[in-house]
């Protein structure tokens, strides 16, 4: 007996699952010091991004959107509510500015980016990252990221 697959099922490749990542973070800058978690969901094909920054059980930052609809950045403590057509139009919290979700994913997979150094690697890639950059006022700030979870369907 020959089993035939309907044409619709053979023509469309399954959608690639998004990359999910979680990092512990440490921050030191002109506004003080802190620790918490950084959670990311990145889908390069559509440019979809959900980025959440938490500290002490509170969400400090939410950045979400995609290439088609644009991106929305909320940081309630800083009274920040911004929208932009591209990711490059919004400041990324705790990371160097990147023009796209693809570039952000590349930074996290390789540790390559302005002010970024890799302090520990494993078979997956950079496990510990250190970033030195400038805040919006031009003051130096540092962030340490320690990868806790990485789901990449590559």
Kinemage of the C-alpha trace (Angstrom):
@kinemage 1
@onewidth
@group {chain A} dominant
@subgroup {mainchain}
@vectorlist {calphas} color= white
{ca unk a 1} P 0.000 0.000 0.000
{ca unk a 2} L 1.391 3.415 -0.987
{ca unk a 3} L 0.672 6.295 1.335
{ca unk a 4} L 0.401 9.648 -0.390
{ca unk a 5} L 1.117 12.889 1.421
{ca unk a 6} L -1.146 15.798 0.490
{ca unk a 7} L 0.738 18.388 -1.641
{ca unk a 8} L 0.295 21.166 0.957
{ca unk a 9} L 2.283 19.155 3.501
{ca unk a 10} L 5.237 18.522 1.186
{ca unk a 11} L 5.557 22.081 -0.158
{ca unk a 12} L 5.804 24.006 3.087
{ca unk a 13} L 8.772 23.397 5.325
{ca unk a 14} L 7.978 23.402 9.016
{ca unk a 15} L 8.438 26.782 10.687
{ca unk a 16} L 11.742 27.048 12.488
{ca unk a 17} L 11.230 27.289 16.239
{ca unk a 18} L 12.410 30.475 17.934
{ca unk a 19} L 15.607 30.657 19.953
{ca unk a 20} L 14.956 30.943 23.685
{ca unk a 21} L 17.596 32.099 26.125
{ca unk a 22} L 17.832 33.059 29.777
{ca unk a 23} L 20.731 34.805 31.472
{ca unk a 24} L 21.542 35.885 34.972
{ca unk a 25} L 22.780 39.458 34.903
{ca unk a 26} L 24.809 41.763 37.073
{ca unk a 27} L 24.957 45.524 36.529
{ca unk a 28} L 27.252 48.273 37.721
{ca unk a 29} L 26.879 51.858 36.605
{ca unk a 30} L 26.191 55.442 37.630
{ca unk a 31} L 22.720 54.493 38.920
{ca unk a 32} L 24.037 51.774 41.228
{ca unk a 33} L 24.325 48.014 41.060
{ca unk a 34} L 21.879 45.173 40.606
{ca unk a 35} L 21.262 41.560 39.658
{ca unk a 36} L 18.410 39.686 38.025
{ca unk a 37} L 17.412 37.699 34.949
{ca unk a 38} L 17.266 38.477 31.244
{ca unk a 39} L 14.890 36.333 29.171
{ca unk a 40} L 14.828 36.389 25.376
{ca unk a 41} L 12.745 34.841 22.630
{ca unk a 42} L 14.235 35.563 19.182
{ca unk a 43} L 12.874 34.518 15.801
{ca unk a 44} L 15.252 35.748 13.083
{ca unk a 45} L 13.001 34.836 10.143
{ca unk a 46} L 10.242 37.258 11.196
{ca unk a 47} L 12.389 39.543 13.333
{ca unk a 48} L 10.232 38.669 16.325
{ca unk a 49} L 11.735 39.539 19.697
{ca unk a 50} L 10.492 39.367 23.258
{ca unk a 51} L 13.033 40.582 25.800
{ca unk a 52} L 12.243 40.776 29.508
{ca unk a 53} L 14.552 42.119 32.185
{ca unk a 54} L 13.667 41.184 35.769
{ca unk a 55} L 15.114 42.077 39.169
{ca unk a 56} L 13.821 41.073 42.590
{ca unk a 57} L 10.570 39.683 41.202
{ca unk a 58} L 9.778 42.834 39.210
{ca unk a 59} L 9.831 43.243 35.441
{ca unk a 60} L 12.032 46.259 34.768
{ca unk a 61} L 11.942 46.202 30.961
{ca unk a 62} L 9.779 44.642 28.268
{ca unk a 63} L 10.819 44.915 24.624
{ca unk a 64} L 8.648 43.144 22.077
{ca unk a 65} L 7.724 43.242 18.422
{ca unk a 66} L 8.663 42.033 14.980
{ca unk a 67} L 9.924 43.333 11.646
{ca unk a 68} L 6.410 43.822 10.224
{ca unk a 69} L 4.741 45.639 13.139
{ca unk a 70} L 7.758 47.369 14.696
{ca unk a 71} L 9.031 47.225 18.265
{ca unk a 72} L 7.769 48.519 21.605
{ca unk a 73} L 9.979 49.212 24.636
{ca unk a 74} L 8.478 49.646 28.114
{ca unk a 75} L 10.536 50.521 31.209
{ca unk a 76} L 7.994 51.690 33.828
{ca unk a 77} L 10.524 52.767 36.473
{ca unk a 78} L 12.175 55.049 33.955
{ca unk a 79} L 8.814 56.215 32.603
{ca unk a 80} L 9.925 54.975 29.196
{ca unk a 81} L 7.372 53.927 26.573
{ca unk a 82} L 8.899 54.019 23.078
{ca unk a 83} L 8.020 52.553 19.711
{ca unk a 84} L 10.193 52.217 16.623
{ca unk a 85} L 9.871 50.643 13.197
{ca unk a 86} L 13.205 48.851 13.604
{ca unk a 87} L 15.119 47.346 16.498
{ca unk a 88} L 17.936 49.800 15.776
{ca unk a 89} L 15.552 52.619 16.753
{ca unk a 90} L 15.356 51.508 20.400
{ca unk a 91} L 18.029 51.269 23.091
{ca unk a 92} L 18.651 47.665 24.142
{ca unk a 93} L 18.879 47.335 27.893
{ca unk a 94} L 22.183 45.863 29.084
{ca unk a 95} L 23.459 45.114 25.575
{ca unk a 96} L 25.185 47.042 22.796
{ca unk a 97} L 22.894 48.482 20.164
{ca unk a 98} L 22.121 46.005 17.380
{ca unk a 99} L 20.313 46.744 14.118
{ca unk a 100} L 18.241 43.545 14.007
{ca unk a 101} L 17.207 40.363 15.783
{ca unk a 102} L 19.665 38.488 13.561
{ca unk a 103} L 22.496 40.717 14.813
{ca unk a 104} L 21.399 40.261 18.436
{ca unk a 105} L 21.316 36.500 17.989
{ca unk a 106} L 24.775 36.589 16.382
{ca unk a 107} L 26.098 38.598 19.342
{ca unk a 108} L 24.757 36.049 21.825
{ca unk a 109} L 25.928 33.029 19.783
{ca unk a 110} L 29.465 34.331 19.218
{ca unk a 111} L 30.120 37.032 21.811
{ca unk a 112} L 31.086 39.434 19.025
{ca unk a 113} L 29.906 43.005 19.486
{ca unk a 114} L 31.066 46.462 20.519
{ca unk a 115} L 32.343 46.405 24.102
{ca unk a 116} L 31.540 42.682 24.505
{ca unk a 117} L 34.037 40.123 25.745
{ca unk a 118} L 33.568 36.412 26.366
{ca unk a 119} L 34.865 35.301 29.750
{ca unk a 120} L 33.773 31.652 29.525
{ca unk a 121} L 32.747 29.360 26.649
{ca unk a 122} L 31.310 25.877 26.401
{ca unk a 123} L 30.198 23.624 23.522
{ca unk a 124} L 27.122 25.803 22.872
{ca unk a 125} L 29.035 29.090 22.730
{ca unk a 126} L 29.604 32.016 25.088
{ca unk a 127} L 28.479 31.071 28.579
{ca unk a 128} L 29.638 34.234 30.335
{ca unk a 129} L 29.707 37.621 28.641
{ca unk a 130} L 30.917 40.986 29.870
{ca unk a 131} L 29.846 44.263 28.270
{ca unk a 132} L 31.199 47.738 28.904
{ca unk a 133} L 29.256 50.597 27.336
{ca unk a 134} L 27.765 54.033 27.882
{ca unk a 135} L 24.365 54.884 29.293
{ca unk a 136} L 22.186 57.548 27.576
{ca unk a 137} L 24.030 60.256 29.576
{ca unk a 138} L 27.429 59.042 28.372
{ca unk a 139} L 28.416 57.455 31.701
{ca unk a 140} L 30.212 54.109 31.760
{ca unk a 141} L 28.195 51.044 32.709
{ca unk a 142} L 29.063 47.346 32.853
{ca unk a 143} L 26.952 44.234 32.546
{ca unk a 144} L 27.823 40.607 33.207
{ca unk a 145} L 25.659 37.913 31.619
{ca unk a 146} L 25.736 34.274 32.699
{ca unk a 147} L 23.799 31.932 30.391
{ca unk a 148} L 21.344 29.738 32.323
{ca unk a 149} L 19.293 28.351 29.418
{ca unk a 150} L 19.738 28.179 25.624
{ca unk a 151} L 17.297 26.497 23.238
{ca unk a 152} L 18.420 26.884 19.650
{ca unk a 153} L 16.887 24.663 16.966
{ca unk a 154} L 19.576 25.701 14.398
